[in-house]
């Protein structure tokens, strides 16, 4: 497949409503990991092509646990994407991160239990995940959000819980005792898979509530109200950040070599039948005839 986009946005709906965004085509894909959440929209903005994927599918029909994260990331990689920008609604565990504030997290804690969190089920690949969010892209997002006048926090720890229910108060207090700042349901395994796919990944998290640690239960009504109030901010940030992405610098970004020393399985033991799954991810390192390329 020809390269269709180098930038991707994973989030909700409404891309066609962004002023200046020209939709070129919608791509339906099958992957070795199933079908993505929905068709992937290829659009052009400011002379750049962007792949847009609604994480939960059209109509927000896929719950967090069952989002086809592996299919989504593999499909974007196949389309030529390197820069992955995500938008997510989260609860705030930090009194300073108020509802409708943005936060660009720099750390993750995985509290999920039922999700496929690697592409590599048949071979051993130990990718480094010490810094789950790409720092270069994180700083670009921070600059874009602040340039649009959105109250945005630099850094923070995101706890990814299983869902779909919100936290218990005890869980909320536990996460705060870990000095976590945000709680959400979608960054894992998305960030891990993006790392395995050697893609630069970072998130704009929109605080919609204070979870339940302030002695008030989270309601869907509250979450949706704050998300609706932030739609204009999200659109402006997207318009701002797309021209800021440093296309052409991908090879100097650490994400581009995340797998360079990660494969521990003997190359000769990789079965030819796994080629479809792994050539896209490992093809620049091995030839699938039992040899390293360099």
C-alpha positions as CSV (number, residue, x, y, z in Angstrom):
1,X,0.0,0.0,0.0
2,X,1.3,3.5,-0.9
3,X,2.1,5.9,1.9
4,X,-1.1,7.9,2.6
5,X,-0.3,9.9,5.7
6,X,2.6,10.5,8.2
7,X,0.4,12.0,10.9
8,X,-2.5,10.3,12.7
9,X,-5.1,11.6,15.1
10,X,-6.9,9.0,17.3
11,X,-9.9,10.4,19.1
12,X,-13.6,11.2,18.7
13,X,-15.7,12.3,15.8
14,X,-15.9,15.6,14.0
15,X,-12.8,15.9,11.8
16,X,-14.9,17.1,8.9
17,X,-16.1,20.0,11.0
18,X,-12.6,21.4,11.4
19,X,-12.3,24.5,9.2
20,X,-9.7,24.0,6.4
21,X,-9.7,20.2,6.7
22,X,-10.3,18.6,3.3
23,X,-11.3,14.9,3.4
24,X,-9.7,13.0,0.6
25,X,-10.8,9.4,1.1
26,X,-12.0,6.8,3.6
27,X,-9.9,3.6,3.8
28,X,-11.3,0.3,5.0
29,X,-8.6,-2.2,6.1
30,X,-8.1,-5.7,7.3
31,X,-5.1,-6.5,9.4
32,X,-3.5,-9.6,10.8
33,X,-5.0,-8.4,14.1
34,X,-8.5,-7.9,12.9
35,X,-10.3,-4.9,11.6
36,X,-9.7,-1.4,13.0
37,X,-12.3,0.4,15.0
38,X,-13.7,2.0,11.9
39,X,-12.8,3.3,8.5
40,X,-9.7,5.5,8.5
41,X,-10.3,9.0,7.1
42,X,-7.4,10.5,5.1
43,X,-7.6,14.3,5.1
44,X,-5.4,17.2,4.1
45,X,-4.7,20.2,6.2
46,X,-2.2,22.9,5.5
47,X,-0.7,20.8,2.8
48,X,-0.2,17.8,5.0
49,X,-2.0,14.4,5.0
50,X,-3.5,13.2,8.2
51,X,-5.1,9.8,9.0
52,X,-8.0,10.1,11.4
53,X,-9.4,7.1,13.4
54,X,-12.3,7.3,15.9
55,X,-11.0,5.0,18.7
56,X,-14.5,3.8,19.8
57,X,-15.9,3.6,16.2
58,X,-18.7,5.6,14.7
59,X,-21.4,6.3,17.3
60,X,-19.0,5.5,20.1
61,X,-20.0,1.8,20.1
62,X,-16.8,0.0,21.2
63,X,-16.1,-0.1,25.0
64,X,-12.5,0.6,26.1
65,X,-11.7,-3.0,26.8
66,X,-12.7,-4.1,23.3
67,X,-11.2,-1.4,21.2
68,X,-9.0,-3.2,18.6
69,X,-5.9,-1.4,19.6
70,X,-3.5,-3.7,17.7
71,X,-5.5,-3.5,14.5
72,X,-5.7,0.3,14.8
73,X,-1.9,0.8,15.3
74,X,-0.9,-1.8,12.7
75,X,-3.3,-0.2,10.2
76,X,-1.9,3.3,10.8
77,X,1.6,2.0,10.4
78,X,0.7,0.3,7.1
79,X,-0.6,3.7,5.9
80,X,2.8,5.3,6.5
81,X,2.0,7.0,9.8
82,X,4.9,7.9,12.2
83,X,3.4,10.7,14.4
84,X,0.4,9.5,16.5
85,X,-1.6,12.2,18.4
86,X,-4.4,11.1,20.6
87,X,-7.2,12.9,22.4
88,X,-8.7,11.3,25.5
89,X,-11.2,12.2,28.2
90,X,-9.8,11.5,31.7
91,X,-10.6,12.0,35.3
92,X,-8.3,14.3,37.4
93,X,-6.5,13.0,40.5
94,X,-4.8,16.4,41.0
95,X,-6.7,19.4,42.4
96,X,-4.7,21.7,40.0
97,X,-5.9,19.9,36.9
98,X,-9.5,21.1,36.8
99,X,-12.2,20.0,34.5
100,X,-11.7,21.4,31.0
101,X,-8.0,21.8,31.6
102,X,-5.7,19.8,29.2
103,X,-2.7,17.8,30.4
104,X,0.1,16.3,28.3
105,X,1.2,13.3,30.4
106,X,4.7,11.9,30.5
107,X,4.2,8.7,32.5
108,X,1.8,5.7,32.6
109,X,0.6,3.1,35.1
110,X,-1.1,0.0,33.7
111,X,-4.1,-1.2,35.7
112,X,-5.8,-3.1,32.8
113,X,-6.4,-6.8,32.9
114,X,-8.2,-8.1,29.8
115,X,-6.4,-6.5,26.8
116,X,-3.9,-7.7,24.2
117,X,-0.9,-5.5,24.9
118,X,1.7,-6.7,22.4
119,X,1.9,-7.5,18.7
120,X,4.5,-10.2,19.5
121,X,2.6,-13.3,20.7
122,X,4.8,-15.8,18.8
123,X,8.3,-14.4,19.4
124,X,10.1,-12.6,22.3
125,X,10.4,-8.8,21.9
126,X,11.3,-6.7,24.9
127,X,10.7,-3.1,24.0
128,X,11.8,-0.4,26.4
129,X,8.8,1.4,27.9
130,X,10.5,3.6,30.5
131,X,9.2,6.7,28.7
132,X,5.8,5.8,27.2
133,X,5.1,9.1,25.6
134,X,7.4,10.5,22.9
135,X,9.1,13.6,24.4
136,X,9.5,15.5,21.1
137,X,5.8,15.1,20.2
138,X,4.8,15.8,23.8
139,X,6.5,19.2,23.7
140,X,5.0,20.1,20.3
141,X,1.5,19.3,21.7
142,X,2.2,21.4,24.8
143,X,3.3,24.3,22.7
144,X,0.2,24.0,20.5
145,X,-2.3,23.8,23.3
146,X,-0.8,26.8,25.1
147,X,-0.6,28.8,21.9
148,X,-4.3,28.4,21.6
149,X,-4.8,29.7,25.1
150,X,-5.9,26.4,26.7
151,X,-4.9,25.9,30.3
152,X,-2.5,23.0,29.8
153,X,-0.3,21.1,32.3
154,X,3.1,19.8,31.3
155,X,3.6,16.2,32.4
156,X,1.8,13.9,34.8
157,X,1.1,10.3,35.4
158,X,-1.8,8.6,33.8
159,X,-3.3,5.5,35.4
160,X,-5.0,3.4,32.8
161,X,-7.8,1.3,34.4
162,X,-9.9,-1.4,32.8
163,X,-13.3,0.2,33.0
164,X,-16.0,0.5,31.8
165,X,-17.2,1.4,35.3
166,X,-15.5,4.4,36.9
167,X,-13.2,4.1,39.9
168,X,-14.3,3.2,43.4
169,X,-13.3,5.8,46.0
170,X,-10.7,3.5,47.4
171,X,-9.1,3.0,44.0
172,X,-9.2,6.8,43.4
173,X,-7.4,7.4,46.8
174,X,-4.9,4.6,46.0
175,X,-4.0,6.2,42.7
176,X,-3.5,9.6,44.5
177,X,-1.2,7.9,47.0
178,X,0.9,6.8,44.0
179,X,1.1,10.5,43.1
180,X,-0.8,9.9,39.9
181,X,-2.5,12.8,38.2
182,X,-5.0,11.3,35.7
183,X,-7.1,8.3,35.4
184,X,-8.5,7.0,32.1
185,X,-9.3,3.9,30.1
186,X,-7.6,4.0,26.7
187,X,-3.8,4.8,26.8
188,X,-3.0,1.1,27.4
189,X,-2.2,-0.8,25.3
190,X,-2.3,1.9,22.7
191,X,1.0,3.5,23.9
192,X,2.7,0.1,24.2
193,X,1.7,-1.0,20.7
194,X,2.8,2.4,19.2
195,X,6.2,1.9,20.8
196,X,6.4,-1.6,19.3
197,X,5.5,-0.2,15.9
198,X,8.3,2.4,16.2
199,X,5.8,5.4,16.1
200,X,6.0,8.6,18.1
201,X,3.0,8.7,20.4
202,X,1.7,11.4,22.7
203,X,-1.7,12.3,24.2
204,X,-3.7,15.4,24.9
205,X,-5.8,14.5,27.9
206,X,-8.9,16.5,28.7
207,X,-9.9,16.5,32.3
208,X,-13.7,16.0,32.6
209,X,-14.1,15.5,36.3
210,X,-12.3,14.9,39.6
211,X,-12.9,11.1,39.6
212,X,-14.5,10.4,42.9
213,X,-11.9,11.3,45.5
214,X,-13.6,14.6,46.2
215,X,-16.6,12.7,47.6
216,X,-18.6,13.2,44.4
217,X,-19.5,10.4,42.0
218,X,-18.5,10.7,38.4
219,X,-21.5,10.9,36.0
220,X,-21.6,10.4,32.2
221,X,-23.6,13.7,32.0
222,X,-20.7,15.6,33.7
223,X,-18.1,14.0,31.4
224,X,-20.1,14.7,28.2
225,X,-20.8,18.3,29.3
226,X,-17.1,19.1,29.7
227,X,-16.1,17.3,26.5
228,X,-18.7,19.3,24.6
229,X,-17.4,22.5,26.0
230,X,-13.9,21.6,24.9
231,X,-14.7,20.7,21.2
232,X,-13.7,24.1,19.9
233,X,-10.4,23.9,21.9
234,X,-9.6,20.4,20.5
235,X,-10.3,21.6,16.9
236,X,-8.1,24.7,17.3
237,X,-5.3,22.5,18.8
238,X,-5.5,20.1,15.8
239,X,-5.3,23.1,13.4
240,X,-2.3,24.5,15.3
241,X,-0.3,21.3,15.7
242,X,-0.5,19.7,12.2
243,X,1.8,22.3,10.6
244,X,4.2,22.0,13.6
245,X,5.0,18.4,13.1
246,X,8.6,18.2,11.9
247,X,8.2,15.9,8.9
248,X,11.5,14.6,7.6
249,X,13.0,14.2,11.1
250,X,11.6,10.8,11.8
251,X,14.9,8.9,11.7
252,X,16.4,11.1,14.4
253,X,13.5,10.5,16.8
254,X,14.2,7.7,19.3
255,X,10.8,6.1,18.5
256,X,12.2,5.1,15.0
257,X,14.6,2.6,16.5
258,X,12.6,1.2,19.5
259,X,13.0,-2.3,18.2
260,X,16.6,-2.1,17.2
261,X,17.8,-4.2,20.2
262,X,14.4,-5.6,21.4
263,X,14.2,-8.9,19.5
264,X,15.6,-11.8,21.5
265,X,14.2,-14.7,19.6
266,X,16.7,-16.4,17.3
267,X,16.0,-15.0,13.8
268,X,16.1,-18.5,12.4
269,X,13.3,-19.5,14.6
270,X,10.8,-17.0,13.3
271,X,8.3,-18.9,11.2
272,X,7.6,-17.8,7.7
273,X,3.9,-18.0,8.5
274,X,4.4,-15.0,10.8
275,X,5.7,-12.8,8.0
276,X,2.4,-11.0,7.4
277,X,2.1,-10.0,11.0
278,X,5.7,-9.0,11.7
279,X,7.3,-7.9,8.4
280,X,5.7,-4.4,8.7
281,X,7.2,-4.1,12.2
282,X,10.5,-5.9,12.0
283,X,11.2,-6.0,8.2
284,X,13.9,-3.4,8.4
285,X,15.9,-5.6,10.8
286,X,15.3,-9.2,9.6
287,X,14.6,-10.8,6.2
288,X,12.4,-13.6,7.5
289,X,14.8,-16.1,5.8
290,X,16.7,-16.5,9.1
291,X,19.1,-13.5,8.7
292,X,19.6,-10.1,10.2
293,X,19.8,-7.4,7.6
294,X,22.6,-5.6,9.4
